[in-house]
Amino acid sequence: MKRALLIAVAAVGLMAAEPPPTPDRPLPDATQEARARALFADIRCVVCQHEAIADSPAGIAADMRRLVREEIAAGRSDKQVRDDLVRRYGDFVLFTPPVRAGTWLLWFGPLAVLLVVASGWLMLGRRRRDETLALSPEEESRLADILASEGVRRDPDAKASDD
């Protein structure tokens, strides 16, 4: 019974696995293939998100590589290929998204956070720098009288020879 259950679980696991991607077929023209490989390094895998489609083993990355090769073979420019991928997947698909109103937070957000934190630290540091005012001569004499009347030494660690 346990063996049959184990086989059933393994079969379900195999059915749920993604099929392996079809092997890449390079373009016959070496110049076009070089262009395609250069584009592969600039395009992010939408599944892995931290890898270029050139390095990603995901099936969608293989599909994206195939699409790029097809568009290059059709005579499209690198900009047209990138624009088509952005149309399909959004700016996220590019490792270096364009600077425009929709991506300002992506480009300038870290700098803005850094400036806010730095200004907060600066304001906090200035707030803590309250200088104590020097005692007036009247206060000095009054303090000396209090210390003398109570027998308290100015410095508790001082010895009689330190006076």
C-alpha positions as CSV (number, residue, x, y, z in Angstrom):
1,M,0.0,0.0,0.0
2,K,2.8,2.4,0.9
3,R,4.6,1.6,-2.3
4,A,1.5,2.3,-4.4
5,L,1.0,5.7,-2.6
6,L,4.7,6.6,-3.2
7,I,4.4,5.8,-6.9
8,A,1.2,7.9,-7.2
9,V,2.8,10.9,-5.4
10,A,5.9,10.6,-7.7
11,A,3.7,10.4,-10.8
12,V,1.8,13.5,-9.8
13,G,5.0,15.3,-9.1
14,L,6.3,14.4,-12.6
15,M,3.2,15.5,-14.2
16,A,3.3,18.9,-12.4
17,A,6.9,19.5,-13.5
18,E,7.5,22.0,-16.3
19,P,8.6,20.2,-19.4
20,P,12.2,21.0,-20.5
21,P,12.6,23.8,-22.9
22,T,13.4,23.0,-26.5
23,P,17.1,23.4,-27.3
24,D,18.2,26.7,-28.7
25,R,18.7,26.9,-32.5
26,P,21.3,29.5,-33.3
27,L,20.7,31.8,-36.3
28,P,22.6,30.8,-39.4
29,D,24.1,34.3,-39.8
30,A,26.9,34.8,-37.3
31,T,26.2,38.6,-37.2
32,Q,22.6,38.1,-36.4
33,E,23.4,35.5,-33.7
34,A,25.9,37.9,-32.1
35,R,23.2,40.6,-32.0
36,A,20.8,38.1,-30.5
37,R,23.3,37.1,-27.8
38,A,24.0,40.7,-27.0
39,L,20.2,41.3,-26.5
40,F,19.9,38.1,-24.4
41,A,22.3,39.7,-21.8
42,D,20.2,42.8,-21.5
43,I,16.8,41.1,-21.1
44,R,15.6,39.8,-17.7
45,C,13.9,36.5,-17.3
46,V,10.4,37.2,-16.1
47,V,10.5,34.0,-14.0
48,C,13.9,34.1,-12.5
49,Q,14.0,37.9,-12.2
50,H,17.6,38.1,-11.4
51,E,19.0,36.3,-14.4
52,A,19.3,37.3,-18.0
53,I,17.5,35.1,-20.5
54,A,20.9,34.0,-21.8
55,D,21.6,32.3,-18.4
56,S,18.1,31.2,-17.4
57,P,17.0,27.6,-17.6
58,A,13.3,28.5,-17.4
59,G,11.0,27.6,-20.3
60,I,9.8,31.2,-20.7
61,A,13.4,32.3,-21.1
62,A,13.8,29.8,-24.0
63,D,10.6,31.1,-25.5
64,M,12.0,34.7,-25.2
65,R,15.3,33.7,-26.8
66,R,13.4,32.1,-29.7
67,L,11.2,35.2,-30.1
68,V,14.3,37.5,-30.1
69,R,16.0,35.3,-32.8
70,E,12.8,35.3,-34.9
71,E,12.5,39.1,-34.8
72,I,16.2,39.6,-35.6
73,A,15.8,37.1,-38.5
74,A,12.8,39.1,-39.7
75,G,15.0,42.2,-40.0
76,R,14.0,44.2,-36.9
77,S,16.4,46.5,-35.1
78,D,17.6,45.9,-31.5
79,K,15.4,48.9,-30.5
80,Q,12.3,47.3,-32.1
81,V,13.0,44.0,-30.4
82,R,13.3,45.7,-27.0
83,D,10.2,47.7,-27.6
84,D,8.2,44.6,-28.5
85,L,9.4,42.8,-25.3
86,V,8.5,45.9,-23.2
87,R,5.1,45.9,-24.9
88,R,4.6,42.2,-23.9
89,Y,6.2,42.1,-20.5
90,G,6.6,45.8,-19.3
91,D,9.7,47.8,-18.4
92,F,10.6,45.1,-15.9
93,V,12.0,42.9,-18.7
94,L,14.9,45.2,-19.3
95,F,17.8,45.3,-16.8
96,T,18.1,49.0,-17.5
97,P,14.6,50.4,-17.8
98,P,14.2,53.8,-19.5
99,V,14.0,57.0,-17.4
100,R,10.5,58.3,-17.7
101,A,7.6,59.3,-15.4
102,G,6.6,55.7,-14.7
103,T,10.1,54.7,-13.7
104,W,11.2,57.7,-11.6
105,L,10.7,55.8,-8.4
106,L,12.8,53.0,-9.6
107,W,15.7,55.3,-10.7
108,F,15.5,58.0,-8.0
109,G,13.7,56.3,-5.1
110,P,16.9,54.9,-3.4
111,L,18.5,58.4,-3.6
112,A,15.4,60.0,-2.2
113,V,15.3,57.5,0.7
114,L,19.0,58.1,1.4
115,L,18.4,61.9,1.5
116,V,15.5,61.6,3.8
117,V,17.4,59.4,6.2
118,A,20.5,61.6,6.1
119,S,18.4,64.8,6.7
120,G,16.6,63.0,9.6
121,W,20.0,62.1,11.2
122,L,21.2,65.6,10.7
123,M,18.2,67.1,12.4
124,L,18.3,64.6,15.2
125,G,22.0,65.4,15.7
126,R,21.4,69.1,15.8
127,R,18.5,68.7,18.3
128,R,20.7,66.9,20.8
129,R,23.5,69.5,20.8
130,D,22.0,71.7,23.5
131,E,24.9,73.4,25.2
132,T,24.7,73.8,29.0
133,L,25.2,77.4,30.0
134,A,28.0,78.3,32.3
135,L,27.1,79.0,35.9
136,S,26.9,82.7,36.9
137,P,29.2,83.9,39.6
138,E,26.3,83.9,42.1
139,E,25.5,80.3,41.3
140,E,29.1,79.3,41.6
141,S,29.4,80.8,45.0
142,R,26.1,79.2,46.1
143,L,27.2,75.8,44.8
144,A,30.5,76.2,46.7
145,D,28.6,77.0,49.9
146,I,26.3,73.9,49.5
147,L,29.3,71.6,48.9
148,A,31.2,73.1,51.8
149,S,28.2,72.8,54.2
150,E,27.4,69.3,53.3
151,G,31.0,68.0,53.3
152,V,30.7,66.8,49.8
153,R,33.8,66.7,47.8
154,R,33.7,68.0,44.2
155,D,35.1,64.7,42.9
156,P,34.1,61.6,44.8
157,D,37.2,59.8,43.6
158,A,39.6,62.6,44.7
159,K,41.9,62.2,47.7
160,A,42.6,64.8,50.2
161,S,46.0,65.4,48.6
162,D,44.2,66.3,45.3
163,D,42.6,69.4,46.9
